[in-house]
């Protein structure tokens, strides 16, 4: 009788999961969407429309291959195209994607200079990065009516470019000082950044961010200015700030760093980023909201619409996004959800029907350039089958940077817990080279498991709390990512990575 009762309880539990998932799906009305349009760490969005196709790229920081381009027909459902940056050049911030004369370009800062890469097709191949040999950050490309090309930077200056856009051709000139933030507001810093220029009618519009991308919830904001010339002088909008988080009680914090785009029906939208209240360690997520134009030629956020509420979808053909984090690792190359930390060395990873084999590196996880992906849920489980060769150890971790990570690992003798970098044997004498590892994240608590057969899971005694793994505490602009690590002398084979949301 007790066995039957437990089976009924288990059945009811799974039925409740199905019902809850369906209710969540049904809660979004037909013809509407709910922010974010990119869940997880997708900051500094730069977007273009090419006919009926939209393309977007984000900051990729220390993750390689970098600059993953996505495409969409409706601004809501996105699928990956390709990583445009294969060569490691440092931490890549705030890129700008443009199409000029039937070529695609991405301008981006890294390693205290600015680079450009280009391609004849959005699908690539993309060029190696070309050093523009100029400092500053957040390059924003624009052309004037004669086809002359320029880059704006975060300090309010611009430089002219060569006709092919691959070199700086003149001196920097400062033309914009930003919008004065009221002194009583709680912000991180003035920190003007992310300049984007576009033309509509008789005016050029300059969109920037101010207030600091992190710090207090109310820091970041979007600022607009316009001019009859793309070189200024610039007049600030009477509607500034165009959008801003006004209170820490809101769902989306530090809203800013915007790009404007018109859809196929001529409606205008703002793509920007923000931190989710309570989930700061997920990084800055990509948000979308409609804008409207006033009779006197300024843009502002559309009245009566809030970022956290359901919003009417843009025009365009909707296509379901089949993008998943789960991976058998049986393909011939890395799937687009994966990036190595700090470097992409194709010689380290080999692919076969047996999985991905990664050569061990370093003496600890922080030195191992782990293979990472971006979780898309508050709560989830991640499982992976692992086989070690030689004197290697393997780990399944939540990774912030080289100095902070947590998770579970094993070598040929012991199961090891990793708590805020501190690694120690937690189950000794297992003496296995083939195991299964699992992380279970429930909100901000992470539980750790291993299995000898992939069916019966054993929880280790150690768990972790990870809410502090975020930029406000640690700097670096990173987020908490799932990672597979291969450490030491030998190799690790990973296969059957399974990611499942917990609803």
C-alpha positions in Angstrom: 0.0 0.0 0.0 2.8 2.4 0.9 4.5 1.6 -2.5 1.3 2.4 -4.4 0.9 5.6 -2.5 4.4 6.7 -3.3 3.9 5.9 -7.0 0.7 8.0 -7.1 2.5 10.9 -5.4 5.3 10.6 -8.0 2.8 10.6 -10.8 1.0 13.6 -9.4 4.3 15.4 -9.1 5.1 14.9 -12.8 1.6 15.8 -13.9 1.9 19.1 -11.9 5.2 19.8 -13.7 3.4 19.3 -17.1 0.5 21.5 -16.1 2.7 24.3 -14.7 4.8 24.3 -17.9 1.6 24.4 -20.1 0.2 27.2 -17.9 3.3 29.2 -18.3 3.1 28.7 -22.1 -0.6 29.6 -22.2 0.0 32.7 -20.1 1.6 34.5 -23.0 -1.3 35.6 -25.3 -1.2 34.9 -29.0 0.5 37.8 -30.8 2.5 38.9 -27.7 5.9 38.2 -26.3 7.6 38.4 -22.9 11.1 39.9 -22.2 13.8 38.9 -22.3 14.3 37.9 -26.0 17.7 36.4 -25.1 17.7 34.7 -21.6 21.1 34.7 -19.9 24.3 36.6 -20.5 23.8 38.5 -23.8 24.9 42.1 -23.1 25.5 45.1 -25.4 23.3 44.1 -28.3 24.0 45.4 -31.8 21.4 44.7 -34.3 20.8 45.3 -38.1 18.0 44.6 -40.5 18.9 43.2 -44.0 15.7 43.1 -46.0 13.4 40.9 -44.0 16.2 39.3 -41.9 17.5 40.6 -38.6 21.0 39.9 -37.3 22.3 40.6 -33.8 25.6 40.2 -32.0 26.6 40.7 -28.4 29.8 41.3 -26.3 31.6 38.0 -26.0 34.3 39.0 -23.4 36.8 36.2 -22.7 34.7 33.4 -24.4 36.1 31.9 -27.6 35.2 31.4 -30.4 33.5 34.8 -29.9 31.0 37.2 -31.4 28.2 34.7 -32.1 25.8 36.2 -34.7 22.1 35.3 -34.5 19.3 35.7 -37.0 15.5 36.2 -36.8 12.5 37.0 -38.9 10.4 38.6 -36.1 12.9 40.0 -33.5 11.6 37.4 -31.0 12.7 34.0 -32.2 16.5 33.7 -32.9 18.8 31.0 -34.2 22.6 31.1 -34.3 24.4 31.8 -37.5 28.2 31.6 -36.8 30.9 32.7 -34.4 32.6 35.5 -36.3 35.8 35.7 -34.1 38.1 32.7 -33.9 41.4 34.3 -33.0 41.8 35.3 -29.3 42.6 39.0 -28.8 41.5 39.5 -25.2 38.2 40.5 -23.6 35.7 41.6 -26.4 33.3 44.4 -25.4 30.4 46.2 -27.0 30.6 45.3 -30.7 28.9 47.1 -33.6 27.6 45.1 -36.5 27.0 46.9 -39.8 26.4 46.2 -43.5 28.0 48.6 -46.0 28.3 48.1 -49.7 27.2 44.5 -49.5 29.9 43.6 -46.9 29.4 42.9 -43.3 31.7 44.4 -40.6 31.9 44.1 -36.8 33.9 46.7 -34.9 34.9 46.0 -31.3 37.3 46.9 -28.6 39.7 44.5 -26.9 43.1 44.6 -25.3 43.2 48.4 -25.1 42.7 48.9 -28.9 39.9 48.5 -31.4 39.5 45.9 -34.1 37.4 45.2 -37.2 36.5 41.9 -38.9 34.6 41.6 -42.2 32.9 39.1 -44.4 31.2 39.0 -47.8 28.4 36.9 -46.3 27.0 37.0 -42.8 27.6 33.2 -42.7 31.3 33.9 -43.2 34.1 33.1 -43.5 35.0 36.1 -41.4 38.4 37.7 -41.6 41.0 37.7 -38.8 40.8 40.8 -36.6 42.5 43.9 -38.0 43.9 46.2 -35.4 42.7 49.8 -36.0 45.5 51.0 -33.6 43.3 53.4 -31.7 42.2 53.3 -28.1 38.8 54.0 -26.4 35.8 51.6 -26.2 32.5 50.9 -27.8 33.0 51.9 -31.5 29.8 52.9 -33.3 30.1 52.9 -37.1 28.2 55.3 -39.3 28.3 56.8 -42.8 27.3 60.2 -44.1 25.3 60.9 -47.3 28.5 60.9 -49.4 29.5 57.4 -48.1 32.3 58.7 -45.8 32.8 56.3 -42.9 33.4 57.2 -39.2 33.6 55.6 -35.8 32.1 57.2 -32.7 33.6 56.2 -29.3 32.3 56.3 -25.7 34.0 59.5 -24.9 31.9 61.5 -27.4 34.6 61.7 -30.1 34.7 60.3 -33.6 37.5 59.3 -36.1 37.3 59.1 -39.9 37.8 55.7 -41.5 39.3 54.7 -44.9 36.8 53.9 -47.7 37.1 50.2 -47.1 36.5 50.7 -43.3 39.6 48.8 -42.4 41.8 51.7 -41.1 41.6 55.0 -39.2 42.3 57.8 -41.7 42.5 60.9 -39.5 42.6 62.5 -36.1 40.0 62.1 -33.3 37.5 65.0 -32.7 35.4 65.4 -29.6 31.8 66.6 -30.4 29.5 65.3 -27.7 29.4 65.7 -23.9 26.4 63.6 -23.1 23.3 64.5 -21.0 23.7 65.8 -17.5 22.4 63.4 -14.9 20.6 64.9 -11.9 23.0 64.8 -9.0 20.4 63.3 -6.6 20.0 60.2 -8.7 21.7 57.0 -7.6 24.1 55.9 -10.3 27.4 54.1 -10.6 29.2 56.8 -12.7 28.6 59.1 -15.6 30.2 56.6 -17.9 28.9 57.5 -21.3 29.2 54.4 -23.6 27.7 52.5 -26.5 27.2 55.3 -29.1 25.0 54.3 -32.1 24.2 56.6 -35.0 21.3 56.3 -37.5 19.5 58.7 -39.9 15.8 59.2 -40.1 14.3 62.0 -42.2 16.4 65.2 -41.9 18.2 64.2 -38.7 21.0 61.9 -37.5 20.2 60.4 -34.1 22.9 59.5 -31.6 21.9 57.0 -29.0 24.2 56.4 -26.0 24.2 54.9 -22.5 25.0 56.7 -19.3 25.0 56.0 -15.5 27.2 52.9 -15.4 26.3 49.4 -16.6 26.1 47.9 -13.1 26.2 49.3 -9.5 22.8 50.5 -8.2 19.7 49.2 -10.0 18.9 52.7 -11.1 22.3 53.4 -12.7 22.1 52.6 -16.4 19.9 54.6 -18.9 19.5 55.3 -22.6 20.2 58.9 -23.8 19.3 60.3 -27.2 20.5 63.4 -29.2 20.1 64.6 -32.7 21.8 66.7 -35.3 21.4 67.8 -39.0 25.0 66.5 -39.4 26.5 63.2 -38.3 29.4 65.2 -36.9 27.4 67.4 -34.6 26.6 69.7 -32.9 24.2 67.5 -31.0 21.0 68.5 -29.3 19.9 66.4 -26.4 16.3 65.0 -26.5 13.7 66.5 -24.2 12.6 62.9 -23.4 15.9 61.9 -21.8 16.5 59.5 -20.3 14.6 57.5 -22.9 14.4 54.5 -20.6 15.8 53.9 -17.1 15.1 51.6 -14.2 13.5 54.0 -11.7 13.3 51.7 -8.6 15.1 48.6 -7.3 11.6 47.1 -6.9 11.3 46.7 -10.7 12.0 43.3 -12.4 14.7 44.7 -14.8 17.7 46.6 -13.4 20.3 48.7 -15.1 18.4 49.0 -18.4 20.6 50.6 -21.0 23.0 50.2 -24.0 20.5 50.4 -26.8 20.3 50.0 -30.5 17.3 51.1 -32.5 15.8 49.2 -35.4 12.9 49.5 -37.8 10.9 46.4 -38.6 9.5 45.4 -42.0 6.3 47.4 -41.4 8.2 50.6 -40.5 7.6 50.3 -36.7 10.6 51.1 -34.5 12.0 49.1 -31.7 14.7 49.4 -29.1 17.0 46.5 -28.2 18.9 46.9 -24.9 20.0 44.9 -21.9 19.3 44.7 -18.2 20.0 42.6 -15.1 17.1 40.6 -13.7 16.2 41.4 -10.2 17.3 38.5 -8.0 19.3 36.9 -10.7 22.3 39.2 -11.1 24.6 36.3 -11.7 22.8 35.5 -15.0 24.4 38.6 -16.5 22.8 41.2 -18.7 19.9 39.8 -20.7 18.7 41.2 -24.0 15.4 43.1 -23.9 13.1 44.5 -26.6 10.6 47.3 -26.4 8.7 49.5 -29.0 9.5 53.2 -29.5 7.3 55.9 -31.1 8.1 59.1 -32.9 6.8 62.5 -31.8 5.4 65.1 -34.3 8.6 67.2 -33.7 10.9 64.4 -34.6 12.1 62.8 -31.4 11.7 59.2 -30.4 10.6 58.0 -27.0 9.3 54.7 -25.4 5.8 53.8 -26.5 3.3 55.0 -23.9 1.6 52.5 -21.6 4.2 49.6 -22.1 6.4 48.2 -19.4 9.5 46.1 -20.0 8.3 43.3 -17.7 4.8 43.0 -19.1 3.6 41.1 -22.2 4.1 43.2 -25.4 2.5 43.0 -28.8 4.9 41.2 -31.2 6.6 42.9 -34.1 5.7 42.3 -37.7 7.4 39.3 -39.3 7.3 35.6 -39.9 7.5 33.7 -36.6 9.7 30.6 -36.6 10.2 28.4 -33.5 13.6 28.6 -32.0 15.0 25.0 -31.6 18.2 26.1 -29.9 19.1 23.8 -27.1 22.0 23.5 -24.7 21.9 19.7 -24.6 24.6 18.1 -26.7 25.7 14.6 -27.5 29.1 15.9 -28.7 29.1 13.5 -31.6 29.4 16.2 -34.4 32.5 17.2 -36.3 32.8 20.5 -34.6 31.7 22.6 -31.6 28.0 23.4 -31.6 27.3 27.2 -31.3 26.3 27.1 -27.6 29.9 26.3 -26.5 32.9 28.5 -26.0 36.3 28.0 -24.3 37.3 30.5 -21.6 40.3 32.8 -22.6 41.3 30.9 -25.8 40.1 28.7 -28.6 42.8 26.2 -29.4 41.4 23.8 -32.0 44.2 21.3 -31.3 42.9 20.7 -27.8 39.6 19.3 -28.8 38.9 16.3 -31.2 35.5 15.1 -32.2 34.2 11.6 -32.9 31.1 9.4 -32.5 32.5 8.7 -29.0 32.2 12.4 -27.9 34.5 15.3 -27.6 38.0 14.6 -26.2 39.7 17.6 -24.5 43.4 17.5 -23.7 44.0 18.4 -20.0 45.5 21.8 -19.2 47.0 23.4 -16.1 46.9 22.1 -12.5 43.5 23.4 -11.6 40.2 24.4 -13.1 41.0 28.1 -13.2 44.0 27.3 -15.5 42.1 24.8 -17.7 40.2 27.1 -20.1 37.0 25.2 -19.5 34.3 24.7 -22.2 31.3 26.8 -21.3 27.7 27.4 -22.2 25.1 30.0 -21.0 22.2 28.7 -18.8 18.8 30.0 -19.8 16.8 29.2 -16.6 16.8 30.2 -13.0 16.7 26.5 -12.0 17.9 23.5 -13.9 19.9 20.2 -13.9 22.9 19.5 -16.1 24.3 16.0 -16.5 27.3 14.8 -18.5 28.9 11.4 -19.1 32.7 11.6 -18.5 35.7 9.4 -19.2 39.2 10.3 -18.2 42.5 9.1 -19.7 45.9 9.3 -18.1 46.5 11.6 -15.1 43.6 13.9 -15.9 40.7 15.1 -13.7 37.3 16.2 -15.0 34.8 18.7 -13.7 31.3 19.9 -14.2 31.3 23.4 -12.7 29.5 26.7 -12.5 32.2 29.1 -13.6 32.5 32.8 -13.1 36.1 33.4 -13.9 39.6 31.9 -13.2 39.3 32.9 -9.6 35.8 31.8 -8.7 33.9 28.6 -9.6 32.0 25.8 -7.9 30.9 22.3 -8.8 32.0 18.6 -8.8 35.0 16.9 -10.2 36.8 13.5 -10.1 40.1 11.8 -10.9 40.8 8.1 -11.1 40.6 7.8 -7.3 38.2 10.3 -5.7 35.1 12.4 -6.2 35.9 16.1 -5.4 33.7 19.0 -4.3 34.6 22.5 -5.4 33.3 25.3 -3.2 34.4 28.8 -4.2 37.7 27.4 -5.7 38.4 25.3 -2.6 38.7 21.7 -4.0 38.9 18.6 -1.8 38.1 14.9 -1.9 34.5 14.4 -0.7 34.1 10.7 -1.6 37.3 8.8 -1.5 38.4 5.6 -3.2 35.9 5.5 -6.0 38.6 4.3 -8.4 36.6 4.9 -11.6 37.7 6.5 -14.8 34.2 6.5 -16.3 31.5 8.4 -14.3 28.4 10.6 -14.7 28.3 14.1 -13.1 25.3 16.2 -12.3 24.7 19.8 -11.0 21.2 20.7 -9.8 20.7 24.4 -9.5 17.5 25.4 -7.6 17.3 29.2 -7.6 20.7 30.1 -6.0 21.5 26.8 -4.4 23.6 24.2 -6.2 23.5 20.5 -5.3 26.1 18.0 -6.7 25.7 14.4 -7.7 27.6 11.5 -9.3 26.5 8.2 -10.8 28.3 5.0 -11.7 25.8 4.0 -14.3 23.9 7.2 -15.4 20.7 6.0 -13.6 21.3 5.9 -9.9 22.5 9.3 -8.6 24.3 9.8 -5.4 24.3 13.3 -3.8 27.6 14.4 -2.2 27.3 16.1 1.1 28.4 19.5 -0.3 26.2 22.2 -1.8 26.9 25.8 -2.7 25.1 29.1 -2.7 26.0 31.2 -5.8 24.1 34.5 -5.7 27.3 36.4 -5.1 28.9 35.2 -8.3 28.2 38.4 -10.1 29.8 41.6 -11.4 28.8 43.9 -8.5 30.7 41.6 -6.1 33.5 40.5 -8.3 33.9 42.9 -11.3 34.8 41.6 -14.7 31.3 41.7 -16.3 31.1 37.9 -16.3 28.1 35.7 -15.6 27.7 32.2 -14.1 28.2 29.7 -16.9 28.1 25.9 -17.0 31.5 24.5 -17.7 33.3 21.2 -18.6 36.9 21.1 -17.4 39.8 18.9 -18.3 42.8 19.4 -16.0 46.3 17.8 -15.8 48.2 15.3 -17.8 45.9 13.3 -19.9 42.6 13.8 -21.7 38.9 13.9 -20.8 36.0 12.6 -23.1 32.6 14.3 -22.6 29.4 12.9 -24.1 25.7 13.2 -23.6 25.4 16.6 -22.0 21.8 17.0 -20.9 20.4 20.3 -19.8 16.8 20.4 -18.3 15.0 23.4 -16.8 13.3 22.9 -13.5 9.9 24.6 -13.7 
